[in-house]
Amino acid sequence: MQESTIPEAEAGTDELMLVITREFQVPIGVVWAALTDPDQAPAWWGPRGFHTPRESIDADLEIGGQYRACMVQDSTGQQYWWSGIHTDIEPPNLFVFTHAWDKADGTRGYETEITYRLDEIDGGTRLTFSQGPFDTAENRDSNGTGWRESFDRLAEHLRRGAA
């Protein structure tokens, strides 16, 4: 498995985009299922030290469909809810949705767009992930750390033989 974070060349909005590329030695359909099946999400969603209970995941996997889920910090039990809308779904290559963390008062925080782009490569699948634009570079970097750890967990899940 390889990873690269692709630096954005232009100033402005591009500086507030997060792009991560990963390669997995499994067929594209297996990666697609792991990314889109709510039953597989608890195996990899969230950085280390967090988990996403299956019962917290509500997802309508169609264009215009909404989703909501909760990531729980293992050491404290603190809950972090997020939600969004699926805006483009082209199995097994493209999955696009909005994303915002819920605020303490129940309102939605700053919204970004997330894209999973899957391409078949020799011996497996390349995932190109993008999220943004973020409101600050600090939020971009913080989310980048979380996603990299989530994708580490995804790789482990795929190696175990994702169902």
Buried (B, 14 or more C-beta within 10 A) or exposed (E): EEEEEEEBEEEEEEBBBBBBBBBBEBBBEBBBBBBBBBEBBBBBBBBEEBBBBEEBBEBEBEEEBBBBBBBBBEEEEEEBBBBBBBBEBEEBBEBBBBBBBBEEEEEBBEEBBBBBBBEBEEEBBBBBBBBBBBEEEEBBEEBBEBBBBBBBBBBEBBEEEBE
